[in-house]
């Protein structure tokens, strides 16, 4: 995610250890696959969100 640096490394490209890219509005609910609909999320937060989505 070029616009938002990785919370753990500060880099704008490459791997972001401990984080995943989350779609704020899920793709299956009409969310866009664009940076404006993406945020960094910890792996644990992602697993929790997946349970209720």
mmCIF entry with sequence, helices, sheets and N, C-alpha, C, O atoms, coordinates in Angstrom:
data_MODEL
# 
_entry.id   MODEL 
# 
_entity.id                         1 
_entity.type                       polymer 
_entity.pdbx_number_of_molecules   1 
# 
_entity_poly.entity_id                      1 
_entity_poly.type                           'polypeptide(L)' 
_entity_poly.nstd_linkage                   no 
_entity_poly.nstd_monomer                   no 
_entity_poly.pdbx_seq_one_letter_code       
;(UNK)(UNK)(UNK)(UNK)(UNK)(UNK)(UNK)(UNK)(UNK)(UNK)(UNK)(UNK)(UNK)(UNK)(UNK)(UNK)
(UNK)(UNK)(UNK)(UNK)(UNK)(UNK)(UNK)(UNK)(UNK)(UNK)(UNK)(UNK)(UNK)(UNK)(UNK)(UNK)
(UNK)(UNK)(UNK)(UNK)(UNK)(UNK)(UNK)(UNK)(UNK)(UNK)(UNK)(UNK)(UNK)(UNK)(UNK)(UNK)
(UNK)(UNK)(UNK)(UNK)(UNK)
;
_entity_poly.pdbx_seq_one_letter_code_can   XXXXXXXXXXXXXXXXXXXXXXXXXXXXXXXXXXXXXXXXXXXXXXXXXXXXX 
_entity_poly.pdbx_strand_id                 A 
# 
loop_
_entity_poly_seq.entity_id 
_entity_poly_seq.num 
_entity_poly_seq.mon_id 
_entity_poly_seq.hetero 
1 1  UNK n 
1 2  UNK n 
1 3  UNK n 
1 4  UNK n 
1 5  UNK n 
1 6  UNK n 
1 7  UNK n 
1 8  UNK n 
1 9  UNK n 
1 10 UNK n 
1 11 UNK n 
1 12 UNK n 
1 13 UNK n 
1 14 UNK n 
1 15 UNK n 
1 16 UNK n 
1 17 UNK n 
1 18 UNK n 
1 19 UNK n 
1 20 UNK n 
1 21 UNK n 
1 22 UNK n 
1 23 UNK n 
1 24 UNK n 
1 25 UNK n 
1 26 UNK n 
1 27 UNK n 
1 28 UNK n 
1 29 UNK n 
1 30 UNK n 
1 31 UNK n 
1 32 UNK n 
1 33 UNK n 
1 34 UNK n 
1 35 UNK n 
1 36 UNK n 
1 37 UNK n 
1 38 UNK n 
1 39 UNK n 
1 40 UNK n 
1 41 UNK n 
1 42 UNK n 
1 43 UNK n 
1 44 UNK n 
1 45 UNK n 
1 46 UNK n 
1 47 UNK n 
1 48 UNK n 
1 49 UNK n 
1 50 UNK n 
1 51 UNK n 
1 52 UNK n 
1 53 UNK n 
# 
_struct_asym.id          A 
_struct_asym.entity_id   1 
# 
loop_
_struct_conf.conf_type_id 
_struct_conf.id 
_struct_conf.pdbx_PDB_helix_id 
_struct_conf.beg_label_comp_id 
_struct_conf.beg_label_asym_id 
_struct_conf.beg_label_seq_id 
_struct_conf.pdbx_beg_PDB_ins_code 
_struct_conf.end_label_comp_id 
_struct_conf.end_label_asym_id 
_struct_conf.end_label_seq_id 
_struct_conf.pdbx_end_PDB_ins_code 
_struct_conf.beg_auth_comp_id 
_struct_conf.beg_auth_asym_id 
_struct_conf.beg_auth_seq_id 
_struct_conf.end_auth_comp_id 
_struct_conf.end_auth_asym_id 
_struct_conf.end_auth_seq_id 
_struct_conf.pdbx_PDB_helix_class 
_struct_conf.details 
_struct_conf.pdbx_PDB_helix_length 
HELX_P HELX_P1 AA1 UNK A 27 ? UNK A 29 ? UNK A 27 UNK A 29 5 ? 3  
HELX_P HELX_P2 AA2 UNK A 35 ? UNK A 37 ? UNK A 35 UNK A 37 5 ? 3  
HELX_P HELX_P3 AA3 UNK A 43 ? UNK A 52 ? UNK A 43 UNK A 52 1 ? 10 
# 
_struct_conf_type.id          HELX_P 
_struct_conf_type.criteria    ? 
_struct_conf_type.reference   ? 
# 
_struct_sheet.id               AA1 
_struct_sheet.type             ? 
_struct_sheet.number_strands   2 
_struct_sheet.details          ? 
# 
_struct_sheet_order.sheet_id     AA1 
_struct_sheet_order.range_id_1   1 
_struct_sheet_order.range_id_2   2 
_struct_sheet_order.offset       ? 
_struct_sheet_order.sense        anti-parallel 
# 
loop_
_struct_sheet_range.sheet_id 
_struct_sheet_range.id 
_struct_sheet_range.beg_label_comp_id 
_struct_sheet_range.beg_label_asym_id 
_struct_sheet_range.beg_label_seq_id 
_struct_sheet_range.pdbx_beg_PDB_ins_code 
_struct_sheet_range.end_label_comp_id 
_struct_sheet_range.end_label_asym_id 
_struct_sheet_range.end_label_seq_id 
_struct_sheet_range.pdbx_end_PDB_ins_code 
_struct_sheet_range.beg_auth_comp_id 
_struct_sheet_range.beg_auth_asym_id 
_struct_sheet_range.beg_auth_seq_id 
_struct_sheet_range.end_auth_comp_id 
_struct_sheet_range.end_auth_asym_id 
_struct_sheet_range.end_auth_seq_id 
AA1 1 UNK A 19 ? UNK A 23 ? UNK A 19 UNK A 23 
AA1 2 UNK A 38 ? UNK A 42 ? UNK A 38 UNK A 42 
# 
loop_
_atom_site.group_PDB 
_atom_site.id 
_atom_site.type_symbol 
_atom_site.label_atom_id 
_atom_site.label_alt_id 
_atom_site.label_comp_id 
_atom_site.label_asym_id 
_atom_site.label_entity_id 
_atom_site.label_seq_id 
_atom_site.pdbx_PDB_ins_code 
_atom_site.Cartn_x 
_atom_site.Cartn_y 
_atom_site.Cartn_z 
_atom_site.occupancy 
_atom_site.B_iso_or_equiv 
_atom_site.pdbx_formal_charge 
_atom_site.auth_seq_id 
_atom_site.auth_comp_id 
_atom_site.auth_asym_id 
_atom_site.auth_atom_id 
_atom_site.pdbx_PDB_model_num 
ATOM 1   N N  . UNK A 1 1  ? 0.845   -1.170  0.000  1.00 0.00 ? 1  UNK A N  1 
ATOM 2   C CA . UNK A 1 1  ? 0.000   0.000   0.000  1.00 0.00 ? 1  UNK A CA 1 
ATOM 3   C C  . UNK A 1 1  ? 0.889   1.231   0.000  1.00 0.00 ? 1  UNK A C  1 
ATOM 4   O O  . UNK A 1 1  ? 1.352   1.687   1.046  1.00 0.00 ? 1  UNK A O  1 
ATOM 5   N N  . UNK A 1 2  ? 1.105   1.730   -1.132 1.00 0.00 ? 2  UNK A N  1 
ATOM 6   C CA . UNK A 1 2  ? 2.050   2.813   -1.341 1.00 0.00 ? 2  UNK A CA 1 
ATOM 7   C C  . UNK A 1 2  ? 1.720   4.073   -0.540 1.00 0.00 ? 2  UNK A C  1 
ATOM 8   O O  . UNK A 1 2  ? 2.634   4.750   -0.069 1.00 0.00 ? 2  UNK A O  1 
ATOM 9   N N  . UNK A 1 3  ? 0.451   4.401   -0.376 1.00 0.00 ? 3  UNK A N  1 
ATOM 10  C CA . UNK A 1 3  ? 0.072   5.635   0.304  1.00 0.00 ? 3  UNK A CA 1 
ATOM 11  C C  . UNK A 1 3  ? 0.261   5.561   1.814  1.00 0.00 ? 3  UNK A C  1 
ATOM 12  O O  . UNK A 1 3  ? 0.490   6.585   2.458  1.00 0.00 ? 3  UNK A O  1 
ATOM 13  N N  . UNK A 1 4  ? 0.170   4.379   2.379  1.00 0.00 ? 4  UNK A N  1 
ATOM 14  C CA . UNK A 1 4  ? 0.238   4.215   3.829  1.00 0.00 ? 4  UNK A CA 1 
ATOM 15  C C  . UNK A 1 4  ? 1.411   3.321   4.205  1.00 0.00 ? 4  UNK A C  1 
ATOM 16  O O  . UNK A 1 4  ? 1.403   2.132   3.888  1.00 0.00 ? 4  UNK A O  1 
ATOM 17  N N  . UNK A 1 5  ? 2.416   3.870   4.872  1.00 0.00 ? 5  UNK A N  1 
ATOM 18  C CA . UNK A 1 5  ? 3.572   3.047   5.225  1.00 0.00 ? 5  UNK A CA 1 
ATOM 19  C C  . UNK A 1 5  ? 3.210   1.938   6.217  1.00 0.00 ? 5  UNK A C  1 
ATOM 20  O O  . UNK A 1 5  ? 2.265   2.060   6.997  1.00 0.00 ? 5  UNK A O  1 
ATOM 21  N N  . UNK A 1 6  ? 3.974   0.877   6.164  1.00 0.00 ? 6  UNK A N  1 
ATOM 22  C CA . UNK A 1 6  ? 3.797   -0.258  7.063  1.00 0.00 ? 6  UNK A CA 1 
ATOM 23  C C  . UNK A 1 6  ? 3.977   0.208   8.512  1.00 0.00 ? 6  UNK A C  1 
ATOM 24  O O  . UNK A 1 6  ? 4.964   0.877   8.819  1.00 0.00 ? 6  UNK A O  1 
ATOM 25  N N  . UNK A 1 7  ? 3.048   -0.132  9.403  1.00 0.00 ? 7  UNK A N  1 
ATOM 26  C CA . UNK A 1 7  ? 3.181   0.273   10.799 1.00 0.00 ? 7  UNK A CA 1 
ATOM 27  C C  . UNK A 1 7  ? 4.408   -0.309  11.499 1.00 0.00 ? 7  UNK A C  1 
ATOM 28  O O  . UNK A 1 7  ? 4.925   0.299   12.436 1.00 0.00 ? 7  UNK A O  1 
ATOM 29  N N  . UNK A 1 8  ? 4.883   -1.479  11.058 1.00 0.00 ? 8  UNK A N  1 
ATOM 30  C CA . UNK A 1 8  ? 6.018   -2.093  11.747 1.00 0.00 ? 8  UNK A CA 1 
ATOM 31  C C  . UNK A 1 8  ? 7.377   -1.716  11.166 1.00 0.00 ? 8  UNK A C  1 
ATOM 32  O O  . UNK A 1 8  ? 8.382   -1.774  11.874 1.00 0.00 ? 8  UNK A O  1 
ATOM 33  N N  . UNK A 1 9  ? 7.427   -1.330  9.885  1.00 0.00 ? 9  UNK A N  1 
ATOM 34  C CA . UNK A 1 9  ? 8.728   -1.001  9.287  1.00 0.00 ? 9  UNK A CA 1 
ATOM 35  C C  . UNK A 1 9  ? 8.824   0.436   8.790  1.00 0.00 ? 9  UNK A C  1 
ATOM 36  O O  . UNK A 1 9  ? 9.925   0.964   8.630  1.00 0.00 ? 9  UNK A O  1 
ATOM 37  N N  . UNK A 1 10 ? 7.686   1.069   8.546  1.00 0.00 ? 10 UNK A N  1 
ATOM 38  C CA . UNK A 1 10 ? 7.688   2.421   8.001  1.00 0.00 ? 10 UNK A CA 1 
ATOM 39  C C  . UNK A 1 10 ? 7.898   2.477   6.497  1.00 0.00 ? 10 UNK A C  1 
ATOM 40  O O  . UNK A 1 10 ? 7.881   3.559   5.911  1.00 0.00 ? 10 UNK A O  1 
ATOM 41  N N  . UNK A 1 11 ? 8.094   1.328   5.865  1.00 0.00 ? 11 UNK A N  1 
ATOM 42  C CA . UNK A 1 11 ? 8.310   1.292   4.410  1.00 0.00 ? 11 UNK A CA 1 
ATOM 43  C C  . UNK A 1 11 ? 6.996   1.393   3.655  1.00 0.00 ? 11 UNK A C  1 
ATOM 44  O O  . UNK A 1 11 ? 5.935   1.029   4.163  1.00 0.00 ? 11 UNK A O  1 
ATOM 45  N N  . UNK A 1 12 ? 7.090   1.899   2.426  1.00 0.00 ? 12 UNK A N  1 
ATOM 46  C CA . UNK A 1 12 ? 5.901   2.043   1.583  1.00 0.00 ? 12 UNK A CA 1 
ATOM 47  C C  . UNK A 1 12 ? 5.776   0.926   0.553  1.00 0.00 ? 12 UNK A C  1 
ATOM 48  O O  . UNK A 1 12 ? 4.845   0.931   -0.252 1.00 0.00 ? 12 UNK A O  1 
ATOM 49  N N  . UNK A 1 13 ? 6.701   -0.031  0.568  1.00 0.00 ? 13 UNK A N  1 
ATOM 50  C CA . UNK A 1 13 ? 6.617   -1.174  -0.336 1.00 0.00 ? 13 UNK A CA 1 
ATOM 51  C C  . UNK A 1 13 ? 7.249   -2.377  0.342  1.00 0.00 ? 13 UNK A C  1 
ATOM 52  O O  . UNK A 1 13 ? 7.984   -2.244  1.320  1.00 0.00 ? 13 UNK A O  1 
ATOM 53  N N  . UNK A 1 14 ? 6.952   -3.540  -0.190 1.00 0.00 ? 14 UNK A N  1 
ATOM 54  C CA . UNK A 1 14 ? 7.509   -4.766  0.363  1.00 0.00 ? 14 UNK A CA 1 
ATOM 55  C C  . UNK A 1 14 ? 6.648   -5.329  1.486  1.00 0.00 ? 14 UNK A C  1 
ATOM 56  O O  . UNK A 1 14 ? 5.545   -4.849  1.749  1.00 0.00 ? 14 UNK A O  1 
ATOM 57  N N  . UNK A 1 15 ? 7.171   -6.347  2.132  1.00 0.00 ? 15 UNK A N  1 
ATOM 58  C CA . UNK A 1 15 ? 6.444   -7.040  3.195  1.00 0.00 ? 15 UNK A CA 1 
ATOM 59  C C  . UNK A 1 15 ? 6.236   -6.135  4.405  1.00 0.00 ? 15 UNK A C  1 
ATOM 60  O O  . UNK A 1 15 ? 7.006   -5.209  4.658  1.00 0.00 ? 15 UNK A O  1 
ATOM 61  N N  . UNK A 1 16 ? 5.180   -6.431  5.137  1.00 0.00 ? 16 UNK A N  1 
ATOM 62  C CA . UNK A 1 16 ? 4.861   -5.700  6.365  1.00 0.00 ? 16 UNK A CA 1 
ATOM 63  C C  . UNK A 1 16 ? 4.632   -6.743  7.458  1.00 0.00 ? 16 UNK A C  1 
ATOM 64  O O  . UNK A 1 16 ? 3.500   -7.178  7.668  1.00 0.00 ? 16 UNK A O  1 
ATOM 65  N N  . UNK A 1 17 ? 5.695   -7.146  8.156  1.00 0.00 ? 17 UNK A N  1 
ATOM 66  C CA . UNK A 1 17 ? 5.601   -8.226  9.137  1.00 0.00 ? 17 UNK A CA 1 
ATOM 67  C C  . UNK A 1 17 ? 4.536   -7.976  10.205 1.00 0.00 ? 17 UNK A C  1 
ATOM 68  O O  . UNK A 1 17 ? 4.500   -6.919  10.836 1.00 0.00 ? 17 UNK A O  1 
ATOM 69  N N  . UNK A 1 18 ? 3.675   -8.971  10.390 1.00 0.00 ? 18 UNK A N  1 
ATOM 70  C CA . UNK A 1 18 ? 2.648   -8.900  11.421 1.00 0.00 ? 18 UNK A CA 1 
ATOM 71  C C  . UNK A 1 18 ? 1.364   -8.224  10.989 1.00 0.00 ? 18 UNK A C  1 
ATOM 72  O O  . UNK A 1 18 ? 0.420   -8.134  11.773 1.00 0.00 ? 18 UNK A O  1 
ATOM 73  N N  . UNK A 1 19 ? 1.313   -7.746  9.750  1.00 0.00 ? 19 UNK A N  1 
ATOM 74  C CA . UNK A 1 19 ? 0.137   -7.023  9.262  1.00 0.00 ? 19 UNK A CA 1 
ATOM 75  C C  . UNK A 1 19 ? -0.356  -7.604  7.944  1.00 0.00 ? 19 UNK A C  1 
ATOM 76  O O  . UNK A 1 19 ? 0.401   -8.212  7.188  1.00 0.00 ? 19 UNK A O  1 
ATOM 77  N N  . UNK A 1 20 ? -1.639  -7.401  7.691  1.00 0.00 ? 20 UNK A N  1 
ATOM 78  C CA . UNK A 1 20 ? -2.249  -7.762  6.417  1.00 0.00 ? 20 UNK A CA 1 
ATOM 79  C C  . UNK A 1 20 ? -2.974  -6.533  5.883  1.00 0.00 ? 20 UNK A C  1 
ATOM 80  O O  . UNK A 1 20 ? -3.250  -5.595  6.630  1.00 0.00 ? 20 UNK A O  1 
ATOM 81  N N  . UNK A 1 21 ? -3.279  -6.542  4.599  1.00 0.00 ? 21 UNK A N  1 
ATOM 82  C CA . UNK A 1 21 ? -4.075  -5.471  4.007  1.00 0.00 ? 21 UNK A CA 1 
ATOM 83  C C  . UNK A 1 21 ? -5.539  -5.878  4.133  1.00 0.00 ? 21 UNK A C  1 
ATOM 84  O O  . UNK A 1 21 ? -5.938  -6.957  3.696  1.00 0.00 ? 21 UNK A O  1 
ATOM 85  N N  . UNK A 1 22 ? -6.321  -5.006  4.731  1.00 0.00 ? 22 UNK A N  1 
ATOM 86  C CA . UNK A 1 22 ? -7.747  -5.250  4.936  1.00 0.00 ? 22 UNK A CA 1 
ATOM 87  C C  . UNK A 1 22 ? -8.552  -4.309  4.063  1.00 0.00 ? 22 UNK A C  1 
ATOM 88  O O  . UNK A 1 22 ? -8.218  -3.132  3.928  1.00 0.00 ? 22 UNK A O  1 
ATOM 89  N N  . UNK A 1 23 ? -9.613  -4.832  3.471  1.00 0.00 ? 23 UNK A N  1 
ATOM 90  C CA . UNK A 1 23 ? -10.553 -3.992  2.724  1.00 0.00 ? 23 UNK A CA 1 
ATOM 91  C C  . UNK A 1 23 ? -11.600 -3.494  3.720  1.00 0.00 ? 23 UNK A C  1 
ATOM 92  O O  . UNK A 1 23 ? -12.315 -4.297  4.318  1.00 0.00 ? 23 UNK A O  1 
ATOM 93  N N  . UNK A 1 24 ? -11.694 -2.191  3.899  1.00 0.00 ? 24 UNK A N  1 
ATOM 94  C CA . UNK A 1 24 ? -12.632 -1.598  4.847  1.00 0.00 ? 24 UNK A CA 1 
ATOM 95  C C  . UNK A 1 24 ? -14.050 -2.050  4.518  1.00 0.00 ? 24 UNK A C  1 
ATOM 96  O O  . UNK A 1 24 ? -14.758 -2.551  5.392  1.00 0.00 ? 24 UNK A O  1 
ATOM 97  N N  . UNK A 1 25 ? -14.465 -1.881  3.281  1.00 0.00 ? 25 UNK A N  1 
ATOM 98  C CA . UNK A 1 25 ? -15.730 -2.442  2.794  1.00 0.00 ? 25 UNK A CA 1 
ATOM 99  C C  . UNK A 1 25 ? -15.350 -3.696  2.013  1.00 0.00 ? 25 UNK A C  1 
ATOM 100 O O  . UNK A 1 25 ? -14.704 -3.597  0.970  1.00 0.00 ? 25 UNK A O  1 
ATOM 101 N N  . UNK A 1 26 ? -15.740 -4.875  2.500  1.00 0.00 ? 26 UNK A N  1 
ATOM 102 C CA . UNK A 1 26 ? -15.327 -6.119  1.855  1.00 0.00 ? 26 UNK A CA 1 
ATOM 103 C C  . UNK A 1 26 ? -15.672 -6.150  0.365  1.00 0.00 ? 26 UNK A C  1 
ATOM 104 O O  . UNK A 1 26 ? -16.699 -5.622  -0.062 1.00 0.00 ? 26 UNK A O  1 
ATOM 105 N N  . UNK A 1 27 ? -14.797 -6.777  -0.408 1.00 0.00 ? 27 UNK A N  1 
ATOM 106 C CA . UNK A 1 27 ? -15.021 -6.896  -1.849 1.00 0.00 ? 27 UNK A CA 1 
ATOM 107 C C  . UNK A 1 27 ? -16.351 -7.584  -2.142 1.00 0.00 ? 27 UNK A C  1 
ATOM 108 O O  . UNK A 1 27 ? -17.062 -7.200  -3.071 1.00 0.00 ? 27 UNK A O  1 
ATOM 109 N N  . UNK A 1 28 ? -16.681 -8.596  -1.354 1.00 0.00 ? 28 UNK A N  1 
ATOM 110 C CA . UNK A 1 28 ? -17.931 -9.332  -1.590 1.00 0.00 ? 28 UNK A CA 1 
ATOM 111 C C  . UNK A 1 28 ? -19.170 -8.497  -1.290 1.00 0.00 ? 28 UNK A C  1 
ATOM 112 O O  . UNK A 1 28 ? -20.284 -8.883  -1.644 1.00 0.00 ? 28 UNK A O  1 
ATOM 113 N N  . UNK A 1 29 ? -18.977 -7.351  -0.635 1.00 0.00 ? 29 UNK A N  1 
ATOM 114 C CA . UNK A 1 29 ? -20.101 -6.443  -0.351 1.00 0.00 ? 29 UNK A CA 1 
ATOM 115 C C  . UNK A 1 29 ? -20.028 -5.182  -1.203 1.00 0.00 ? 29 UNK A C  1 
ATOM 116 O O  . UNK A 1 29 ? -20.643 -4.165  -0.883 1.00 0.00 ? 29 UNK A O  1 
ATOM 117 N N  . UNK A 1 30 ? -19.272 -5.263  -2.285 1.00 0.00 ? 30 UNK A N  1 
ATOM 118 C CA . UNK A 1 30 ? -19.211 -4.143  -3.217 1.00 0.00 ? 30 UNK A CA 1 
ATOM 119 C C  . UNK A 1 30 ? -18.069 -3.174  -2.994 1.00 0.00 ? 30 UNK A C  1 
ATOM 120 O O  . UNK A 1 30 ? -17.984 -2.153  -3.676 1.00 0.00 ? 30 UNK A O  1 
ATOM 121 N N  . UNK A 1 31 ? -17.187 -3.476  -2.048 1.00 0.00 ? 31 UNK A N  1 
ATOM 122 C CA . UNK A 1 31 ? -16.031 -2.619  -1.819 1.00 0.00 ? 31 UNK A CA 1 
ATOM 123 C C  . UNK A 1 31 ? -15.078 -2.662  -3.001 1.00 0.00 ? 31 UNK A C  1 
ATOM 124 O O  . UNK A 1 31 ? -15.008 -3.661  -3.716 1.00 0.00 ? 31 UNK A O  1 
ATOM 125 N N  . UNK A 1 32 ? -14.358 -1.593  -3.201 1.00 0.00 ? 32 UNK A N  1 
ATOM 126 C CA . UNK A 1 32 ? -13.425 -1.502  -4.324 1.00 0.00 ? 32 UNK A CA 1 
ATOM 127 C C  . UNK A 1 32 ? -12.042 -1.984  -3.902 1.00 0.00 ? 32 UNK A C  1 
ATOM 128 O O  . UNK A 1 32 ? -11.660 -1.873  -2.737 1.00 0.00 ? 32 UNK A O  1 
ATOM 129 N N  . UNK A 1 33 ? -11.307 -2.515  -4.855 1.00 0.00 ? 33 UNK A N  1 
ATOM 130 C CA . UNK A 1 33 ? -9.933  -2.955  -4.612 1.00 0.00 ? 33 UNK A CA 1 
ATOM 131 C C  . UNK A 1 33 ? -9.001  -1.784  -4.920 1.00 0.00 ? 33 UNK A C  1 
ATOM 132 O O  . UNK A 1 33 ? -8.191  -1.835  -5.845 1.00 0.00 ? 33 UNK A O  1 
ATOM 133 N N  . UNK A 1 34 ? -9.139  -0.741  -4.124 1.00 0.00 ? 34 UNK A N  1 
ATOM 134 C CA . UNK A 1 34 ? -8.372  0.494   -4.314 1.00 0.00 ? 34 UNK A CA 1 
ATOM 135 C C  . UNK A 1 34 ? -7.791  0.934   -2.975 1.00 0.00 ? 34 UNK A C  1 
ATOM 136 O O  . UNK A 1 34 ? -8.336  0.602   -1.923 1.00 0.00 ? 34 UNK A O  1 
ATOM 137 N N  . UNK A 1 35 ? -6.695  1.673   -3.008 1.00 0.00 ? 35 UNK A N  1 
ATOM 138 C CA . UNK A 1 35 ? -6.076  2.128   -1.759 1.00 0.00 ? 35 UNK A CA 1 
ATOM 139 C C  . UNK A 1 35 ? -7.034  2.865   -0.818 1.00 0.00 ? 35 UNK A C  1 
ATOM 140 O O  . UNK A 1 35 ? -6.884  2.780   0.401  1.00 0.00 ? 35 UNK A O  1 
ATOM 141 N N  . UNK A 1 36 ? -8.002  3.577   -1.362 1.00 0.00 ? 36 UNK A N  1 
ATOM 142 C CA . UNK A 1 36 ? -8.937  4.312   -0.504 1.00 0.00 ? 36 UNK A CA 1 
ATOM 143 C C  . UNK A 1 36 ? -9.837  3.378   0.314  1.00 0.00 ? 36 UNK A C  1 
ATOM 144 O O  . UNK A 1 36 ? -10.475 3.816   1.271  1.00 0.00 ? 36 UNK A O  1 
ATOM 145 N N  . UNK A 1 37 ? -9.890  2.098   -0.059 1.00 0.00 ? 37 UNK A N  1 
ATOM 146 C CA . UNK A 1 37 ? -10.697 1.113   0.663  1.00 0.00 ? 37 UNK A CA 1 
ATOM 147 C C  . UNK A 1 37 ? -9.814  0.101   1.392  1.00 0.00 ? 37 UNK A C  1 
ATOM 148 O O  . UNK A 1 37 ? -10.285 -0.972  1.769  1.00 0.00 ? 37 UNK A O  1 
ATOM 149 N N  . UNK A 1 38 ? -8.553  0.431   1.590  1.00 0.00 ? 38 UNK A N  1 
ATOM 150 C CA . UNK A 1 38 ? -7.617  -0.496  2.227  1.00 0.00 ? 38 UNK A CA 1 
ATOM 151 C C  . UNK A 1 38 ? -7.007  0.125   3.474  1.00 0.00 ? 38 UNK A C  1 
ATOM 152 O O  . UNK A 1 38 ? -6.828  1.339   3.572  1.00 0.00 ? 38 UNK A O  1 
ATOM 153 N N  . UNK A 1 39 ? -6.693  -0.755  4.427  1.00 0.00 ? 39 UNK A N  1 
ATOM 154 C CA . UNK A 1 39 ? -6.014  -0.317  5.646  1.00 0.00 ? 39 UNK A CA 1 
ATOM 155 C C  . UNK A 1 39 ? -5.131  -1.458  6.139  1.00 0.00 ? 39 UNK A C  1 
ATOM 156 O O  . UNK A 1 39 ? -5.379  -2.622  5.822  1.00 0.00 ? 39 UNK A O  1 
ATOM 157 N N  . UNK A 1 40 ? -4.111  -1.127  6.908  1.00 0.00 ? 40 UNK A N  1 
ATOM 158 C CA . UNK A 1 40 ? -3.308  -2.153  7.549  1.00 0.00 ? 40 UNK A CA 1 
ATOM 159 C C  . UNK A 1 40 ? -4.086  -2.678  8.745  1.00 0.00 ? 40 UNK A C  1 
ATOM 160 O O  . UNK A 1 40 ? -4.771  -1.928  9.440  1.00 0.00 ? 40 UNK A O  1 
ATOM 161 N N  . UNK A 1 41 ? -3.970  -3.970  8.967  1.00 0.00 ? 41 UNK A N  1 
ATOM 162 C CA . UNK A 1 41 ? -4.625  -4.600  10.097 1.00 0.00 ? 41 UNK A CA 1 
ATOM 163 C C  . UNK A 1 41 ? -3.696  -5.688  10.613 1.00 0.00 ? 41 UNK A C  1 
ATOM 164 O O  . UNK A 1 41 ? -3.065  -6.392  9.825  1.00 0.00 ? 41 UNK A O  1 
ATOM 165 N N  . UNK A 1 42 ? -3.607  -5.830  11.942 1.00 0.00 ? 42 UNK A N  1 
ATOM 166 C CA . UNK A 1 42 ? -2.767  -6.907  12.454 1.00 0.00 ? 42 UNK A CA 1 
ATOM 167 C C  . UNK A 1 42 ? -3.368  -8.243  12.019 1.00 0.00 ? 42 UNK A C  1 
ATOM 168 O O  . UNK A 1 42 ? -4.560  -8.332  11.725 1.00 0.00 ? 42 UNK A O  1 
ATOM 169 N N  . UNK A 1 43 ? -2.550  -9.251  11.982 1.00 0.00 ? 43 UNK A N  1 
ATOM 170 C CA . UNK A 1 43 ? -3.025  -10.578 11.580 1.00 0.00 ? 43 UNK A CA 1 
ATOM 171 C C  . UNK A 1 43 ? -4.144  -11.035 12.511 1.00 0.00 ? 43 UNK A C  1 
ATOM 172 O O  . UNK A 1 43 ? -5.144  -11.586 12.049 1.00 0.00 ? 43 UNK A O  1 
ATOM 173 N N  . UNK A 1 44 ? -3.988  -10.814 13.814 1.00 0.00 ? 44 UNK A N  1 
ATOM 174 C CA . UNK A 1 44 ? -5.018  -11.217 14.777 1.00 0.00 ? 44 UNK A CA 1 
ATOM 175 C C  . UNK A 1 44 ? -6.327  -10.469 14.542 1.00 0.00 ? 44 UNK A C  1 
ATOM 176 O O  . UNK A 1 44 ? -7.398  -11.074 14.572 1.00 0.00 ? 44 UNK A O  1 
ATOM 177 N N  . UNK A 1 45 ? -6.252  -9.168  14.311 1.00 0.00 ? 45 UNK A N  1 
ATOM 178 C CA . UNK A 1 45 ? -7.467  -8.390  14.021 1.00 0.00 ? 45 UNK A CA 1 
ATOM 179 C C  . UNK A 1 45 ? -8.153  -8.907  12.759 1.00 0.00 ? 45 UNK A C  1 
ATOM 180 O O  . UNK A 1 45 ? -9.381  -8.964  12.688 1.00 0.00 ? 45 UNK A O  1 
ATOM 181 N N  . UNK A 1 46 ? -7.355  -9.280  11.771 1.00 0.00 ? 46 UNK A N  1 
ATOM 182 C CA . UNK A 1 46 ? -7.908  -9.816  10.531 1.00 0.00 ? 46 UNK A CA 1 
ATOM 183 C C  . UNK A 1 46 ? -8.666  -11.106 10.753 1.00 0.00 ? 46 UNK A C  1 
ATOM 184 O O  . UNK A 1 46 ? -9.736  -11.311 10.180 1.00 0.00 ? 46 UNK A O  1 
ATOM 185 N N  . UNK A 1 47 ? -8.112  -11.987 11.592 1.00 0.00 ? 47 UNK A N  1 
ATOM 186 C CA . UNK A 1 47 ? -8.791  -13.249 11.895 1.00 0.00 ? 47 UNK A CA 1 
ATOM 187 C C  . UNK A 1 47 ? -10.109 -12.989 12.611 1.00 0.00 ? 47 UNK A C  1 
ATOM 188 O O  . UNK A 1 47 ? -11.116 -13.638 12.326 1.00 0.00 ? 47 UNK A O  1 
ATOM 189 N N  . UNK A 1 48 ? -10.100 -12.036 13.545 1.00 0.00 ? 48 UNK A N  1 
ATOM 190 C CA . UNK A 1 48 ? -11.325 -11.713 14.278 1.00 0.00 ? 48 UNK A CA 1 
ATOM 191 C C  . UNK A 1 48 ? -12.377 -11.115 13.348 1.00 0.00 ? 48 UNK A C  1 
ATOM 192 O O  . UNK A 1 48 ? -13.555 -11.461 13.437 1.00 0.00 ? 48 UNK A O  1 
ATOM 193 N N  . UNK A 1 49 ? -11.959 -10.225 12.463 1.00 0.00 ? 49 UNK A N  1 
ATOM 194 C CA . UNK A 1 49 ? -12.905 -9.606  11.532 1.00 0.00 ? 49 UNK A CA 1 
ATOM 195 C C  . UNK A 1 49 ? -13.486 -10.648 10.581 1.00 0.00 ? 49 UNK A C  1 
ATOM 196 O O  . UNK A 1 49 ? -14.670 -10.592 10.246 1.00 0.00 ? 49 UNK A O  1 
ATOM 197 N N  . UNK A 1 50 ? -12.658 -11.599 10.145 1.00 0.00 ? 50 UNK A N  1 
ATOM 198 C CA . UNK A 1 50 ? -13.132 -12.649 9.234  1.00 0.00 ? 50 UNK A CA 1 
ATOM 199 C C  . UNK A 1 50 ? -14.240 -13.490 9.862  1.00 0.00 ? 50 UNK A C  1 
ATOM 200 O O  . UNK A 1 50 ? -15.102 -14.009 9.153  1.00 0.00 ? 50 UNK A O  1 
ATOM 201 N N  . UNK A 1 51 ? -14.223 -13.624 11.178 1.00 0.00 ? 51 UNK A N  1 
ATOM 202 C CA . UNK A 1 51 ? -15.254 -14.423 11.849 1.00 0.00 ? 51 UNK A CA 1 
ATOM 203 C C  . UNK A 1 51 ? -16.637 -13.805 11.728 1.00 0.00 ? 51 UNK A C  1 
ATOM 204 O O  . UNK A 1 51 ? -17.626 -14.530 11.619 1.00 0.00 ? 51 UNK A O  1 
ATOM 205 N N  . UNK A 1 52 ? -16.724 -12.487 11.747 1.00 0.00 ? 52 UNK A N  1 
ATOM 206 C CA . UNK A 1 52 ? -18.051 -11.853 11.699 1.00 0.00 ? 52 UNK A CA 1 
ATOM 207 C C  . UNK A 1 52 ? -18.416 -11.297 10.337 1.00 0.00 ? 52 UNK A C  1 
ATOM 208 O O  . UNK A 1 52 ? -19.531 -10.802 10.170 1.00 0.00 ? 52 UNK A O  1 
ATOM 209 N N  . UNK A 1 53 ? -17.540 -11.354 9.373  1.00 0.00 ? 53 UNK A N  1 
ATOM 210 C CA . UNK A 1 53 ? -17.882 -10.877 8.024  1.00 0.00 ? 53 UNK A CA 1 
ATOM 211 C C  . UNK A 1 53 ? -18.558 -11.959 7.215  1.00 0.00 ? 53 UNK A C  1 
ATOM 212 O O  . UNK A 1 53 ? -18.914 -11.734 6.059  1.00 0.00 ? 53 UNK A O  1 
# 
